Structures are given as structure tokens and as C-alpha cells.
């Protein structure tokens, strides 16, 4: 099996087994071989192996060299070729003999250079780096590296090892999501028989010598039960939701990990997805939501990947899809369980290869997106029943967060109700008798139904919502006037509220008017008339 030999000068540092298929190289967590450095792109280059032939493709802004020359498109790889990645040299070797150096492979347990997370309801399993002292005065000590930068050395250092030959801040280890870079400090440090004179990536089990001390880095699993009072625009006081908020807050920082949100309709899956985007490092990028249940099977590929002009009837111009639109941000795939099998296969290929090709096009692009999916189905059961691809499920469910229904956390109802009321208007308040009426209802539609109930109560009874205005029956605004509601004191008009209802429903249903009409309880023609009168047409 071919190998990439990671070189520093003429010194062999480590080897990475290259498996058939696609091997991504770069500084992002989702790369197979993680190479840190400011001149290394998130996904720098890709090696592809098919039927014994190997090719290299550049995907960076900084450029990739092959034997000292920049490459364009796909370049064939042969034994002995040297790939230049941000100042590092990776030699491609098809030699059968194994090296004495450790082999790095994300497919081999114990040699994963990036931190991995596994979410389960209210807890996380986190893989962290630990400094283990093998020789010297502090032999046997273990130091958990929890900070982004740790100074190692003698007395006064953040990690003091009790070695008289170590200077204060002898060296620094910078940790970025489970990856370590050794930065020389006030004393000499030796790795692989050579003194370190510049920042150097250090891998798990690689011996580091400083003074009388020899240490290596290892991975350690830790179980966390984080808690938070809120997340994004979501609120709650129950132990279940506080745990979920804590998990979401931690997961938001790891923007390469795919997240699957599971829960009944109305439990806040889209709010959670938006929170993951807004609270994470991609907040400045786009957030693109796609309702998979509202896309016709024949249009799925175009909606996600875009199309070229003339690709099909009606394709009058080149159009980007959701992947291109979400480049640098988050792609939210709502109702992922509704995808037909043919669409599942196309989505899986894009997620596995990272390649996106417009319908009717030949050029491949590599949009940088974080994928967050949501479903109200039990996808594990769907996999067992053969209705959902197992390989796609495992690709999407790197981290699974389950949102419990409102009826299982009644203590959250008053807090959520008050939060909804504050968003409906500054003067909106909920009377105690109304809260009592709300508590007696099971809310099969969860927080979404609660919002609709309070919105109806506001329209019918004014901003001081009492029990008499609370109604849980299907409701329509079809025959309501659009003049100011006298009970509201002129602060909230029915027209404003109706406009808000339509806009909100149109957003949640991705513009599907039939679905919006069903939710609002009006005829589609009535909805179309209101959309025109309120100027909400695209």
C-alpha cells in the first residue's frame, strides 16, 4: 500500500498509509492527514487512488507543488514524487517495506491527529491531548493539555516538570483541536535526533527530548456533561434542555463535525442549527437552509449542486446550488429523512468526495461547508427498514443531538412562552390564568404550536393574553379584518401579525405555498391574495 513520507529536510518524521479512494490533506479537522501551518489551506490538496492509479489535485489558494513545480488540475503520482504543502515535503512512496517510524492514519485507532467528539443526549465524549513524561525527574507524570497554548519547562512554567536543566518556558506546545505544534522557547528541544529551531507539528507517541526529560503526547478520552442556560435563541430550565444547550454550545466550536438533530416537529431543530452556526467559527459565513421534504426528486440535484444554462428545460442561466451558496458557512438539511433513495446516493457522494458538480457541467468545485441535518424520524429504524442508507446515516450522524418534546419538560413551558411573548411585541404579557391553561395542554406540536397559540391569542385578545383568548382548535385568519385591533391599543395591528405569520411560515416551508396554506388553515388562493397584498412575492 502506498505511503506518504512526511519529511523535515532529509529527516523522515512519520508515514501515512494512503488508502484507495480519496485522501484529503490540509489543516481542517475533516482532512485525513492534518498538516498545521499558516500557509496550509483548510483542504490543501487531494490524492485519489483508483484501480492502482494515483492522482494529485490542488485545492488551495496557496498552491501545491509536485517535484518543485505548481500543479494544475489532476497530476499523476508515481513512486518517489515529492508533494510540497505549505513548506512541508511529503514523499509519495509505493515501496512495500515498512518504516521504523510510527505510521499515521485516521483509519487506524490511536493515531487520529484531530480531536473527535461523540454526542449522546446530554453528554459528550471528548478526545484530548495529554503530555506523558517517560524519563526524567517527573517520570510518570501526566498533564492534560486543556489550553490552546501551554508553556513547558522549569519552575514558573504553566507545566513545570521539575527538571533542573529546563529553563522557564523552555518550550511551548500549541494545541488546536487535538493537534499539537511544538514551538521552541528558551531552551534546546530535540525531536527525531535534531534540534527544533522552528514551529514543528508533533504527533501522538513521538518522543520529545528537553534537558533530562523525555515525553510524548497521547490521547485521552473524557466524558463531559456540559450545561448552559440557553443556546442561540433557545431557552429552557429543565435539566434535559440545560444539558442539550451545553452539548450544543461545545459542539458549535468544532465546525468540521457533521451534526444530526433529531426530534419531533416543533422542538426547535432549526433554532439549534442556527445556534450552531451563530455560536461557532463560521458565524460570519452564510447559513443556508434546505427543506429536503419540499424538493421534488427530479430537482434535488439542481437545488443542492446548481445547474448550467441549458442543462434541462427551463434552465435559462447558470445557477448555484445550496452547497455553493453555503461556501464558508453552514448548510442545514432539514427533514433529511424524507430524501428518496436516489437523492440519498447523490448527497452521499458529495459529502464523501467534497466535490460538487453543477447539473450539465464538467468543472468540479469544492465548497467548504459544515453540514447540519435534522429529522423527526428515527433514522436508525429507517436504516434497519432499508428506507435510509446506512453509509449516509453514519456520514451525517458524527454527532447526534436529540431534542425532547415539550410534554416531557413541562417546567420549560412558562419560560418558552414568555420568550415567545417578548418576540411578539414589547407590550405583550401572559396572565397567570393563561399560563395555567397552557400547562393543561399536551402540545403535540411542541414549541411551534405554543407560538401559534400565543400569536392567535394576541390577535384575538390583545397584548395582555388571558385564558379567554387561548384556543387550541384549528384557526384561520381568513375572515379577520386588517385594521388595527382596538384591544391592542394600536400597538399591534392584525395586518402586521398576519404578515408576520405568513413570512414565518414561508421561511419554515422554504416558500412552499401549499404547506403554508395547510398550516395557517386557509385556501391556497386566499394565501396567494394575502401574499400579493402584503408585497411578499419574490
N, C-alpha and C positions, 0 to 999 in steps of 0.2 A: 504494500500500500504506500502511495507517495507520502512524502513528509515535507513540511516547511521547516527549515532550519533557521532559527532566529539568531542572527549574528550581531556581535558588537565588535567592529573591526574584523580581526581574523578569529575571534573567540566565539565558539559555539555556546550559546546560552541555554537553549532548550529546543525541543522539537514538537511539532504539532502534526498529528496524523490527519491527512486530508481524505475525507470520505467522498465516495461518489455522490453526485448531486451538486448542491450549491454550498460554498463556504464563504461567508461574509467576513471581511477584515476591516476593522475600524475601531473607534473609541466608544461607540454606543453599546449599551448593555445587551442589546439583542444580537450583536455580532458573535460569530463563532470564535474568532480569535480577536481578543481585545488588545489593542495597542494604544497606550495613552500618549498624549502629546498635543501641543497647540497646533501643530501643522498636520495632524491626523484628522481627517474628516469623520463625521459620525459613522457613515458607511463609506470607507475609502475605496475599496475595490472588492471584486467578487471573482472567485475561482469556481469554474463549473467543470465537472467531470462526467462525461457520457461515453459509454462504450469504450473505455480505455483512452479516450482523447481528452485533453485538458486545455481550457482556455482561461484567459485573464481579461477582465473588463474593468476599466476605470470608472468610479462613481464619485469622484471627489472634485472639490473646487481647487485643491492644491496640486492635483496631478499625481499619476502613478507612473513609475519608471520600470522598464523591463530591460535589464542589462545596460542601464545607464541612459536609456532613451525613453521619452514620453510615449505612451501608447494611445491609440485611438481605436474605438470600437472593440471588437474581440481580437485578442492576440493569442496565438497558440503558445502553450507552455511545453518545454522539454526539460529533460534531466540536466541540472546544473544551472538553469536560468536563475537570475537574481532579481527579485522584485524590490523596488525602492518605495517605501511607505513612510513619508514624513521624516526622513532622515535615518530610518531603520532599514536594514537589509534582511530580506527573507529569501533564503536559497531553496528553490524547488528541487527536491531530490526523489528519484524513483528507486534509489538503492534499497536493497532488501535488508541490509544489516541494520540492526537497531543501535542507537547511540546509547552511551552510558548516562547522558543527561536525562533528567525527567522528561516525559512526554506530556504535553498539554493538549487536552481535548475536552470540549464541553460535553462530549458524549461519554466521557469516562468519569465515573464518580470520583469525587475528591479533587478534581483538577479544574473546577469551574472558576474562572477569574472574576466573574461578576456576581454580586450578591443576588441570591434568589429568595423570593417570597412565596409563601403558600398561605392563603387566607381561608379561614373556616369560621363563618358567622362572626363571633366576637373575639377571635384571636388570630395571631399571625405567627408563623414560624419563620424566623429570620436567620440567614446565614451571614455570620460576621467574621472579621479577621481577628486572630489572636497572635500576639508575639510570644513565642515559646523559647525560653533560654535553654540551650543544650549543654553549654560548657561555660565555666567562669564562676565568679563568686556568687552569682544569682542563679546558678543552675537549678532547673526545676520550676522556676517562676513562670507564671503565665499572665500576660497583660492584655486585657481586652481593648482593642483599638476602636473606641467609640466616637472619636472626634475626627474631623476632616484633616487635622494636622497634629501630629504628635512629635514632640522633641524627645529624643532618646539620648541618655548619657549619664554623667555623674550627678552628684548632689545638686538639687535645684532644677533639674530637668523634669519635664512632665512625667516621663517614665524613667526613674532612676534605678540603675541596675547594680549599684554597689561595687562597681569595678573601679579601683583607684587609677587605672590607665585611661578611663573615659573622661573626656572634658565635659564641661557644662554644655548641653545641647550639642553633643558630639555629632549627631546626625538627626535628620528629620524624616519621618515616614508620613507621606501624604496619602490619605485614603479617599477614594472616590467610588462609592457604592460597591465596596468589596474589592476594589483593585488598589494595589499599592505602588507608590513611586518613592524610591529612596533618593533623598536629596542630601548630598554631603554637607557637613557643618564645620565644626571647629576641630575635628579630629579625623584621622585616616580611617577609611572603611574599605574592606576588601570583599569582592564578590567574584567567584569563579577564578580566583588567583590573581585578579587585577584590582588595583586601587580604583575606586569610583571617583571620578572627577566631575561628573555632570549628572543631572537627574536620570535615574535608571529605573525601569519597571522591575519590580521584584515579585516573583511568583511563589505560589504555595510550595513549601518544602525546600526552597532554595536557601542554602546556608549563607549567612552574612557574618563576617568577622569584624569585630571592632574591639581593640585592646585585647584583654584576656577572654572576651565574651564571644561566643558563637550562638547565634539564634536563627530561627526560621519562622516563617509565618504559616499559620494553619487556619482552617475554617472551623467554626463552632456554631452549632445550632442553638437558638434561643427562642423560647415561646413567650410572646408578648400578649398582654390583654390591655391594649390602649383604650382610653376613654376620652370623650370630648363632649362638651355641652351642645355643640351644633356643628354643622358642616355645610358650607355654602349657604344656601337659603333654607336648609332643612333644620328643624328644631325638634326637640323631644326631651323628656325627662326620665323615661323608663330605662332600666338597666340594659335592656336589649338594644335600644337605639343609641344609648351612650357608647356602648361597645362598638356598634357599627360605625358611628361617627369617628371613633378613634381609629378603627381599621382604615376607613376611607381617607382620613387625614394622612396616615402614614403611607398608604398606597399611592396617594396623589404625587408623592415625591419621586416615585420610580416610574418615570414616564415611558419606559420601553416595555413594561409589562402589560399584556392584554388583560382586561378585566371583564368578567361576566357578571352582570347584575340580574338577580333572579327575584321575582316577587309578583304578587297579584297585580292586576291593573289598578293604577291609582296609588301605589305605595311609594312613589317618588323616585322611580328609576331614572327618569330623565334629569331630575334635580340632582341626583347623585352623580350622574355622568357629567353634568355641567360643573359640579363642585370639583370633581377630579381634574377637570380642565382648568378651572379658575384658580384652584389652590396649588397647582403644580407648575413645573418649569416651562410648560407650553402655554401659559395663560395669555401671552401676547400674540399667540398664533390663532388661527381660525378654529371655531367649533362648528362642525358640520353634522347635522342630524339627518339620518335617513330612516324612514319607516319602511322596513322590509315587507311588511304585510300589505302595503298600499301600492307596491310596484308590480305591474304586470310581468309575468315571467319573460315575455319577449323583449321587454325594455330594461330588464335588470342590468345587463352588461353595459348598456349605454349609460344608465343612471350612475353606475359606480365608476366606470372606466372612461366615459366620454365616447365621442364618435367623430369621425372625419366627415367632411362635406361629401354628400352623395353616397354615404355608407348604406343608406336604406331610404325608402320613400319618405319624404318629409325632412330629411337631413340636409337643410339648406346651408348650413355653415358648420365649421368645426366647433365642437363644444367640449369643454372639460367635464369630467365626471366628479363624483364626490371625493374620490381619492386625490385627484389633483387639487380640488378646492380646499381640502383639509391639509395640504402640504405644510409642514411645520407646526401643525396643531393636532386636534383630536377628531377622529371620525367615530360618531355614535351610531351604531347599527341597532335601532330599536326593533322589537318583535322579530328577533333573529330566528326564532323557532318556526316562523311562517315561511321561510325560504323553501321553494321547491328544490328537488334533488339536483337538477341541472345547474341551478344558480349556486347551490352549495359547492359544487365542484369548481366553478369558476372563481368563487370567492376564496376557496382554499388555495388554489394555485397562486393567486395574487398575494395572499398572506405568506405562503411558504417561499416564494421566489422574490417577493418585493417588487416584482415587475408589473407595470401597468401599461397596457397597450390599448389605444382607442379602437373602437369597432371600425373596421375598414382601414386601419392604419398599419404601418410596419415598424415605426420607431417605438422604442421602449423607454418609458420614464420610470423613475424610482422615487415617488413621493414619500416623504418622511412623515408618517402619521402614527399616532397612538390609537389603537382600536379599543373601544369600549362597546360591548354588546349588552343587550338586555332582552329578557324574555319573561313571559308569565307562565311558560310551560316548564315542566320538569324535563330538562334536556337529557338527563341520564336515562330516564324512562323512554324518551323519544329515541335515543340511541339503541337501547335494548329492543325496541319495537321495530327498528330498521327505518324509521322515518327521518333520522338525522344522522349525518355522517360522523362516525366516531373520531376520525382524524381531524375534522373541522372543530368538533367539540373540544378536543384537547388543545387545539391551537388557540381557541378563544378563551378557554377556562383556565388560564395560567393562575389567575386569582379569582375566586368566586366569592361574591358577597350576596347574602340572602337578606332581603328586606321583609320583615314580618308584617302581616296585615294589621290594620288599626284595631280590630276587635281583640287582638292578642296583647295590646298595650293600651288599655283604656286610660291610664294615667297621662298619656300623651295628648289625649283629645283636647282638653282645655288649652294647652299651650299652642297646639297647632291651630285651633280655632281662633285664638287671639292673634296669632301671627297672620292668618289669612285676613282677619278683620282689619288689621293695620294696613294691609296692602290694598284693601278695597277703598280706603279713604281715611284721612286723618281723624275725622269725627265719628267713625264707625265704632260702636261698642256692643258687647254682648251682655245682656241682662242675665242674672243668676237663673231665672226660670227657663231661659233659652238654653243655657248650658245643661240644665237638668234634662230638658227634652232631648238634647243631643246625646247625652250619656245613655239614654234608654234605647237608642237606635244602634243596630249592629254594624252599619256602614259597610255593606258588601262592596261598595265602590271605593272604599278607603278614603284617603285624604282628598282625592279628586271629587268624590261625591260630597264630602264635607264642604269643600269650596263652593260647589254648585248650590248646595243647600243655603249657605250663608249669602251667596250672591242673590239668589231668589228672594231671601228674606229681606235683604237690603232694598231691592226693587219694590217689593210689595209693602213693606212696613217702615222704611226709612232707616236712618243710620243707627238708631237705638233699637237693636234687634231683640225682640221679646219672643216668648214661646208662641204667641199667637201668629207670628209671621213665619214660624218654622213649618216647612212642609217637606215630606219625603216622597210625595207622589210625582209621577212624570209631569213635567211642566213645560209650557210653551210661552214664548213672548210674542207669539204671532199677532195677537189682538191687542197688545198693550200700546198705548199712545207713546209718542216720542217727546211729549212736553215735559217740563220739569216736574218732579214729584213733589207735591206740596209738603208731604211729611218729612222730606229731607231738608227742608229749609232752604232749598235752592242750591245746596252744596253738591248734590249728585243728581244728574238727570238720567232718565231712563234711556235716552239716546246714547249717552256716554257709556252706561252699563251694557247696553245691547252691543254697542261697537266693541267693547272690551271682551264680551262673551264670544263674539264671532271671531275676533282676532286671535284670542287664546285658543279656541277650538281649531281654527285654521292652521295655527302653528303646530299644535299637537298632532293633527292628522295630515300634516305636510300638504295642505291645500286640497285634500280630498273632500269635495263638497257633499258627496253622498254621506260620508261618515260624519261630517259636521252636522248635517241636517238631522241625522238619526239621533245624535247626542243631544241636540237642542230641542228636538221634538217638533220640528217644523217641516213643511213641504220643501222640497229642493227648490221649487220655483220661488217660494217666499224668501228662502235664504239668498237666492241669486238677486232678488229685488233689493233686499237689505244691503247686500254687498255693493251693488251699484249706487244706492242712495248714500251710503257712507263713504264712497270713494275708496273701497278696499280692493278693487280689481288690480291685477298686476299690470 
